[in-house]
Amino acid sequence: MSPARHTSVWLHVAIILGAVLLVLAPSLFTRDLWNPDEPRYAEIAREMLLLPTSSALDSSGRPFSERPAAFYLFVPHLNGEVYPDKPPVFFWLSALLQRIGLGWGSGRVVSLATVAGTLLLVYALGRRLREPATGLLAALITLTTLLSFYIFRFGVLDPLLMLCTTTSIYAAIRAFERPPDGSPRWWLLCYAAAAVGVLTKGPVALLVPALVALGYGILSRRDARKGGWWHLPGVLFFFAIALTWLLLALHHGGADYVHNIAFGQTLRRVGKSDSHAKPFYFYLLTCPGLFFPWSFLLVLALFSAIRTARRQGDSLCRLAAVWFLVVLVFFSCFPSKRDRYLLPVLPAVGLLCARYLWASASGAIATPHWHRRLWRLTCFLVGLLGISVAAAVLSPRAIAERFSDGPVRLRTREVTDWPGLCTTLRKQANSQEPTPGRSLWKQLSGNARGAIESVPEGEAPDKQARRTIVHALNRLLDSPDFYGAMHSTKIDVPPQVAAELQRSRKGPSTPVLRWINRHALAAAFPERIAPGPANVPMPTQAEQLVTPGLATAGVAVGVAILAAMLYGLWLPAEPWAEVRRVVLVLGAMISFSLVWDLGATPMLNRVKSARDLAHKASPYLRGADEVYQFMSGFSGAFNLFTGRVRMPVVESRDELAALLASGRRVAVIAREKTVRGRMRIPNARTVANGHIGHASVVVIANWHVDPPNPHAP
C-alpha cells in the first residue's frame, strides 16, 4: 500500500469513528435507561457482579452468596431469579464495563463499540470490493438511517448481534477469494464470529451469515474458492465455543435451563404465539420508514446491483443484493417480527446505496429517469424533517399532544359503584341546590339519561347501558365548560390540577383538558368513580423542558436543514451534484440526531424511564421491610434504581391485601389500572406515581414517611 493510500485509509477510519461519536456519544449523557429492555439488561449485568457477595435470600430462603460466583456468571439472573431468555455474552461485556466503573450505561457503551466495529467492517468490504470512497460512503449511510438512530443508542443485544453477523460474512467473503488476496483460514473467524453471535442472541447469528455465504457462494461458484476441509476445523471451532458455555450452563443451571434457552425461546419466536407476531408483509410496509432517508434510492440501487451482477459478475453488487434479499426474506418467513430484527441487513443497505450513488456520481452507470425524482422526494422529506425540528422547539406543547402519555378517558370498570352512581344522579337531578349530580345530569345526553332512569333502584345497569353512560361521560371530558360547571359545585380537586389550571391561562390543550375534566369527574363522585392518571400529560412537561437556548439552537438547526435540502432540490442532474446531495443529506441527518439527543430525549426520559418514579418513591422503596411488585417485574428497573436484589412478584389481589394489612412496612409497585378502585385496605395509600412507557405506575405503602425538615440543623 502506497503512503498516500495508507494515509487516506486512516483518514476514512477517523471520519467513521468521528461520525459514530457525533451521533451516538451525546445520548450517553442525556438519556436514561428506557424500559423495558435497557434496565432489564443493565440489571442482569449488575446481578452478575452483586449476587455472589449478597447476603439477601433467594426464593428458596437460601443466601445468594452460598452459591459459587461461576453460577451467576454462566446462568444470568434477573430479580434474583434465573433469566432463561437470552445467552450471556452481552451481559458479560456489560458487567465487565460496570466493574471498571462505567455504571449503568455500560450496555450503551457496548453498543457504541460494536456499531463502530460494524461500520469499519462495512468500510473494509466496500474498499476491498470496489474503492475506499464506496466503503466510506457505505459506512456513513449505514449509520444515518432512522433504524440506526433508534436502535444504535440502546444498550441492547442487537448491535452486538449485527457485529457478529457482519464479521462472519466479511470473513466468508475473504475466504472465498483466491490467493494471494484470500485464504481459507478466514473460515475459522467466520465460524468463531457465528459462535459468539449464537451466545449473544441464539441461532439467528448462525443462520444469517450461513444463508448469505451460501447464496453468494452459489452465484460465485466459478470464481470462488469453496474452502474444502477448512470447514471441518471451523465447525469444530464453532462447537468448541458454543458447547463450552452450554456445558457450564448445564452444570450450574440444570437441564431445564439449557433446554429453555437452546430450544424454548427459538420455538416460541417461530410459533404464532409470540407477542411480536406480525403478518409476512410487515417488513415491506416498515422498510421505507426504517431505512429513511435512503429508502427511495435503495430501490434503484437494488435493481441496479442485480442487473450489474448478472451482466458483469460484480462481486460487490452480488454480495450486497444477496445479503439484502436473503436476510429480508428470511426474517419475513417467521411470525415474530420487530424493527430491530432487521439490524443485520443494515450493512447491505449501506453497500447497495453507496455503490449506486458513487457509480452515478463518477458517471460509471447511466441513471434512470426516476433517479432525479426520487432524489427530489428525499430532499423534500428531509426538509420537512427540518421544519418539524423548528416547530417542535417553538411549540413543544402542540407537538407533544400527538404523543400524550397515558389514557385519560373513563372506562366502564373504573366506575367502582354503578348502583350508587345511578342512584345519586337520579336523586340530585331535580335538586334545588348546586350539586355535582344536578350539574352532570344537565350535561348528559338523552340516551345516557334514559339508561340511568331505566336502572332499578339499588341495581347496576346492564353491559349496554354501562357503555352508553361511559360514552356520554367521555364526550363531556372534551368540553371546555365541563370543569367550570363541576367546580361551581365546590368540588375538591388535587393540587396538581389546580396548578395546571394556573399554568394554562390561555386554555389547556386537548390532552390536558381531558386530564383536568377527568379529575373533576372523580372529585365530584369520589366513592363512585376512580381518579384518572395522577401525573400531568406530556405536553406540559415538554413546554417546561424547552429552554430559550435550546429553542434557538433547534430553530437554527431546523432552518439549516431546510436550506440545505432546498439547495439539494436546486442542484442539477449532473454527476458532480450527486456527491453534494449525499453530503447534504448526511449532514442533515447527523444534525437531526444531535437535536434529538439534546432536545427530545430529556422530555422522553420522563415517560420512558423508571428513574424519576424510583427517586420519588425512594424513601419508601429503601425504607420498607419488604418491597413487592404486583403482576409485573417491570423489567428489573426498580431493582436497578433502588439497589434491591430481589422484589418478589405477587399475582393475587388477596395476597397483596394480606401483605399490606400486615404489621410490617410494605411497599408495592403496580400498574395503576390493576389497583385503581379495587384496593380497600386501611392505612394503604399511593405514595408516588408516574408513567413508564404507556403504563401508569403507582407505588403503594402501608406506612408514612415524614418529609425532611429543611430548617433542621
Order of alpha helices (4+ residues) and beta strands (2+ residues): alpha-alpha-alpha-alpha-beta-beta-alpha-alpha-alpha-alpha-alpha-alpha-alpha-alpha-alpha-alpha-alpha-alpha-alpha-alpha-alpha-alpha-alpha-alpha-alpha-alpha-alpha-alpha-alpha-alpha-alpha-alpha-alpha-alpha-alpha-beta-alpha-beta-alpha-beta-alpha-beta-beta
